Amino acid sequence: MPSRREQVRARANDCCEYCQLPQVCSALPHELDHIRARKHRGQTSLENLCWACAYCNSAKGPNLSGYDEATDELVALFNPRTDVWTEHFEWKGAVLVGKTPIGRATIDVLQINRPEQVEHLRLFMLAGVFRVPR
């Protein structure tokens, strides 16, 4: 039977469940992320784990929420186990756009549209290595 890590990786198709970056596009290995951090009594279970690139996982840390830039309201961050990615995010070229308060807050807290990340994705798109997930 595959390890829990391998099960999470396979379920995510080896892509970050927040920004959709495939492992093949990152020099750093993707990591297991506790959606609800252990410091907030999050369990190490398949239901509370997701596959995250090192950039998203590092920026997210133990955060459970963030402020929506459009409403300035505190909202929960995107939860890959209970939320549908396409309801909260869409790609505009190499820029990830939040369609909802959850999407916008997640992009902000995880710093997904850092200039270097956008350029990184743009180059992978030009090379045909990264295609916008549909």
SEDOTOR-649469 format. One line per 3 residues: number of its first residue (from 0); their letters; for each residue x, y, z of N, C-alpha, C, CB. Coordinates in steps of 0.05 Angstrom, whole numbers, plus 5000, padded with zeros to 4 digits. Glycine has a CB too. Example, Ala and Ser with C-alpha at 12.3 -4.5 7.8 and 13.67 -1.06 7.14 Angstrom:
2
0> as> 5264 4886 5156 5246 4910 5156 5264 4934 5156 5226 4911 5181 ~ 5257 4955 5142 5273 4979 5143 5258 5001 5157 5282 4988 5114
//
This chain:
134
0> mps> 5017 4976 5000 5000 5000 5000 5018 5025 5000 4981 5000 5025 ~ 5011 5045 4983 5027 5069 4982 5026 5084 5009 5018 5088 4960 ~ 5048 5098 5015 5049 5114 5039 5029 5137 5037 5078 5126 5043
3> rre> 5023 5149 5060 5004 5172 5061 5014 5194 5042 5000 5182 5090 ~ 5040 5199 5044 5052 5220 5026 5047 5214 4997 5083 5221 5032 ~ 5051 5189 4989 5047 5181 4961 5018 5183 4954 5058 5153 4956
6> qvr> 5000 5176 4972 4971 5179 4966 4963 5208 4962 4955 5167 4990 ~ 4974 5226 4978 4967 5255 4975 4979 5265 4949 4978 5271 4999 ~ 5004 5257 4943 5017 5266 4918 5001 5256 4894 5046 5256 4917
9> ara> 4994 5231 4894 4979 5220 4871 4951 5233 4868 4975 5189 4875 ~ 4938 5238 4890 4912 5250 4890 4914 5278 4877 4900 5253 4918 ~ 4936 5292 4881 4940 5319 4870 4953 5319 4843 4957 5335 4889
12> ndc> 4958 5295 4832 4970 5293 4806 4998 5307 4806 4952 5304 4784 ~ 5011 5306 4828 5038 5318 4832 5038 5348 4826 5058 5304 4815 ~ 5016 5361 4831 5014 5390 4828 5006 5403 4854 4994 5398 4805
15> cey> 5015 5427 4859 5007 5442 4883 4977 5446 4882 5022 5469 4885 ~ 4964 5440 4904 4935 5442 4905 4926 5471 4910 4924 5424 4927 ~ 4944 5489 4914 4937 5517 4917 4942 5532 4890 4954 5531 4939
18> cql> 4967 5532 4880 4973 5547 4856 4974 5530 4830 5000 5561 4859 ~ 4971 5504 4833 4971 5485 4811 4998 5480 4797 4952 5495 4790 ~ 5020 5490 4810 5047 5487 4798 5054 5457 4799 5068 5503 4814
21> pqv> 5060 5446 4775 5069 5418 4775 5097 5415 4787 5069 5407 4746 ~ 5103 5393 4800 5129 5388 4811 5151 5392 4790 5131 5360 4823 ~ 5146 5384 4766 5166 5385 4745 5175 5414 4740 5156 5373 4719
24> csa> 5159 5434 4748 5165 5462 4744 5179 5475 4768 5140 5477 4738 ~ 5186 5459 4788 5198 5470 4812 5224 5457 4818 5179 5468 4835 ~ 5244 5472 4825 5270 5461 4833 5268 5450 4862 5292 5482 4832
27> lph> 5249 5460 4877 5245 5451 4905 5224 5430 4905 5238 5474 4923 ~ 5227 5409 4922 5206 5388 4923 5180 5398 4935 5217 5364 4939 ~ 5158 5389 4924 5132 5395 4936 5131 5380 4963 5109 5385 4918
30> eld> 5112 5390 4980 5112 5381 5008 5083 5374 5017 5123 5402 5026 ~ 5081 5358 5038 5055 5354 5050 5048 5379 5066 5055 5329 5069 ~ 5024 5389 5063 5015 5412 5079 4991 5403 5096 5007 5436 5060
33> hir> 4993 5411 5121 4969 5407 5138 4951 5431 5133 4978 5406 5169 ~ 4928 5426 5121 4909 5447 5115 4902 5462 5141 4883 5435 5102 ~ 4894 5448 5161 4891 5459 5188 4917 5451 5203 4865 5449 5203
36> ark> 4933 5470 5209 4960 5465 5221 4958 5449 5246 4974 5491 5226 ~ 4979 5434 5251 4980 5418 5276 4978 5435 5300 5007 5402 5276 ~ 4989 5460 5299 4987 5477 5323 4958 5486 5328 5004 5502 5318
39> hrg> 4941 5482 5308 4912 5488 5312 4896 5461 5314 4901 5505 5289 ~ 4909 5441 5324 4898 5414 5328 4890 5400 5302 4874 5416 5346 ~ 4904 5407 5280 4899 5393 5255 4912 5365 5255 4910 5409 5231
42> qts> 4897 5346 5245 4906 5319 5245 4924 5313 5221 4882 5300 5245 ~ 4941 5293 5224 4957 5284 5201 4941 5261 5189 4986 5274 5210 ~ 4921 5269 5173 4903 5250 5160 4900 5258 5131 4876 5248 5175
45> len> 4891 5239 5115 4886 5245 5087 4867 5268 5083 4876 5220 5072 ~ 4848 5271 5101 4827 5292 5099 4839 5319 5106 4804 5286 5118 ~ 4862 5321 5120 4873 5346 5128 4900 5352 5114 4877 5347 5158
48> lcw> 4908 5335 5095 4933 5339 5081 4928 5346 5052 4950 5314 5083 ~ 4946 5363 5042 4946 5369 5013 4974 5370 5004 4930 5395 5007 ~ 4978 5371 4978 5004 5372 4965 5008 5401 4957 5005 5353 4939
51> aca> 5030 5412 4967 5036 5441 4963 5064 5445 4954 5030 5457 4988 ~ 5068 5464 4936 5095 5472 4928 5108 5485 4953 5095 5491 4903 ~ 5134 5485 4953 5149 5497 4976 5142 5526 4980 5179 5493 4972
54> ycn> 5136 5540 4958 5130 5569 4960 5103 5573 4974 5129 5581 4932 ~ 5082 5559 4965 5056 5562 4978 5057 5552 5007 5035 5546 4962 ~ 5069 5530 5011 5070 5518 5038 5084 5537 5058 5083 5491 5038
57> sak> 5106 5548 5049 5122 5567 5065 5106 5592 5072 5148 5574 5052 ~ 5093 5603 5051 5078 5628 5055 5053 5623 5072 5070 5640 5028 ~ 5040 5600 5069 5016 5594 5084 5022 5590 5113 5002 5570 5072
60> gpn> 5043 5576 5119 5049 5571 5147 5025 5559 5162 5058 5596 5162 ~ 5019 5568 5186 4996 5557 5201 4970 5573 5196 5002 5557 5231 ~ 4971 5592 5177 4948 5609 5173 4923 5593 5164 4954 5630 5151
63> lsg> 4901 5601 5175 4875 5589 5168 4857 5609 5153 4860 5579 5193 ~ 4865 5634 5155 4848 5655 5143 4865 5678 5134 4827 5665 5164 ~ 4852 5697 5119 4865 5721 5110 4844 5741 5103 4883 5715 5085
66> yde> 4853 5765 5097 4834 5787 5090 4830 5789 5060 4844 5813 5102 ~ 4805 5790 5052 4798 5794 5024 4804 5823 5017 4768 5787 5019 ~ 4820 5828 4997 4827 5855 4990 4803 5872 4980 4848 5855 4968
69> atd> 4783 5859 4969 4760 5873 4959 4741 5882 4980 4745 5856 4938 ~ 4738 5866 5001 4718 5872 5022 4730 5879 5049 4699 5849 5025 ~ 4756 5873 5052 4771 5876 5077 4759 5859 5099 4771 5906 5085
72> elv> 4746 5837 5092 4734 5819 5111 4753 5795 5115 4707 5809 5102 ~ 4754 5785 5139 4770 5762 5146 4755 5737 5136 4776 5760 5176 ~ 4768 5721 5120 4755 5697 5109 4774 5673 5111 4746 5701 5079
75> alf> 4763 5649 5111 4778 5625 5111 4794 5623 5085 4760 5600 5115 ~ 4818 5610 5087 4833 5605 5063 4821 5581 5048 4863 5599 5070 ~ 4829 5578 5022 4820 5556 5006 4827 5530 5019 4832 5558 4978
78> npr> 4808 5512 5020 4813 5485 5031 4810 5465 5008 4792 5479 5054 ~ 4832 5453 4999 4831 5434 4977 4813 5410 4981 4858 5425 4971 ~ 4807 5403 5006 4790 5380 5011 4760 5387 5010 4796 5368 5038
81> tdv> 4752 5411 5015 4724 5418 5016 4716 5439 4995 4717 5428 5043 ~ 4734 5454 4984 4728 5475 4964 4735 5465 4936 4743 5501 4971 ~ 4721 5476 4917 4726 5469 4888 4744 5491 4877 4699 5467 4872
84> wte> 4768 5484 4867 4788 5503 4858 4776 5522 4837 4812 5488 4846 ~ 4762 5512 4818 4752 5529 4796 4731 5549 4804 4742 5512 4773 ~ 4719 5544 4827 4699 5563 4838 4712 5588 4850 4681 5550 4858
87> hfe> 4738 5585 4858 4751 5606 4872 4774 5620 4856 4762 5596 4897 ~ 4783 5606 4835 4807 5616 4820 4803 5614 4790 4832 5602 4829 ~ 4817 5631 4776 4820 5628 4747 4846 5641 4738 4796 5642 4732
90> wkg> 4857 5630 4716 4882 5640 4706 4876 5662 4685 4898 5618 4693 ~ 4892 5684 4687 4893 5705 4667 4922 5705 4658 4883 5733 4677 ~ 4929 5689 4638 4957 5685 4631 4971 5671 4654 4971 5712 4625
93> avl> 4993 5682 4663 5008 5670 4685 5000 5682 4712 5038 5674 4680 ~ 4979 5697 4713 4970 5709 4738 4945 5695 4747 4964 5740 4734 ~ 4945 5687 4773 4922 5674 4785 4904 5695 4796 4931 5653 4807
96> vgk> 4878 5694 4789 4859 5713 4797 4839 5700 4816 4844 5726 4773 ~ 4833 5713 4838 4813 5703 4857 4786 5712 4848 4819 5713 4885 ~ 4767 5693 4846 4740 5699 4838 4722 5704 4862 4729 5676 4821
99> tpi> 4731 5696 4885 4715 5698 4910 4732 5710 4932 4703 5670 4918 ~ 4720 5718 4954 4736 5726 4977 4757 5705 4986 4718 5733 5001 ~ 4749 5680 4986 4767 5658 4993 4791 5657 4973 4752 5631 4993
102> gra> 4785 5659 4948 4806 5659 4928 4825 5682 4931 4794 5659 4900 ~ 4814 5706 4934 4831 5730 4936 4848 5729 4961 4814 5755 4936 ~ 4836 5721 4984 4852 5720 5009 4874 5699 5007 4833 5714 5032
105> tid> 4868 5676 4994 4888 5655 4991 4911 5664 4974 4875 5630 4979 ~ 4905 5677 4952 4926 5688 4934 4944 5707 4949 4914 5701 4909 ~ 4931 5725 4966 4946 5745 4981 4964 5732 5002 4926 5764 4994
108> vlq> 4952 5715 5019 4967 5703 5041 4990 5685 5030 4949 5686 5059 ~ 4985 5670 5009 5005 5652 4998 5023 5666 4979 4991 5629 4984 ~ 5019 5691 4973 5036 5707 4956 5040 5694 4928 5063 5712 4969
111> inr> 5018 5683 4918 5020 5667 4893 5028 5684 4869 4993 5654 4888 ~ 5021 5709 4868 5027 5726 4845 5052 5743 4849 5004 5744 4838 ~ 5071 5733 4864 5097 5747 4867 5108 5750 4839 5117 5731 4885
114> peq> 5120 5773 4833 5131 5778 4805 5149 5755 4795 5146 5804 4805 ~ 5166 5745 4812 5184 5723 4803 5169 5698 4797 5206 5718 4824 ~ 5147 5693 4812 5131 5669 4807 5115 5672 4781 5111 5664 4830
117> veh> 5104 5695 4776 5089 5700 4751 5108 5697 4727 5077 5729 4751 ~ 5132 5708 4729 5152 5705 4707 5160 5676 4704 5176 5722 4713 ~ 5164 5662 4725 5170 5633 4725 5149 5618 4709 5173 5622 4754
120> lrl> 5123 5623 4716 5101 5609 4703 5099 5617 4673 5075 5614 4717 ~ 5103 5643 4668 5102 5652 4640 5122 5638 4623 5107 5683 4639 ~ 5146 5635 4633 5167 5621 4617 5160 5591 4614 5194 5624 4631
123> fml> 5150 5578 4634 5141 5550 4632 5118 5548 4612 5134 5539 4659 ~ 5100 5568 4611 5078 5567 4592 5089 5570 4564 5058 5591 4598 ~ 5108 5588 4560 5120 5592 4533 5134 5566 4524 5140 5615 4533
126> agv> 5146 5552 4542 5160 5527 4535 5141 5504 4533 5181 5521 4557 ~ 5115 5508 4539 5096 5487 4537 5097 5467 4560 5099 5473 4511 ~ 5111 5473 4582 5114 5455 4604 5091 5458 4623 5141 5460 4619
129> frv> 5081 5483 4626 5058 5488 4644 5035 5498 4628 5066 5509 4666 ~ 5013 5484 4630 4989 5492 4616 4968 5498 4637 4979 5470 4597 ~ 4953 5519 4632 4933 5527 4651 4913 5504 4655 4918 5553 4641
132> pr> 4910 5495 4679 4891 5473 4684 4863 5482 4678 4893 5464 4714 ~ 4847 5464 4667 4819 5470 4660 4801 5453 4676 4814 5467 4629
//
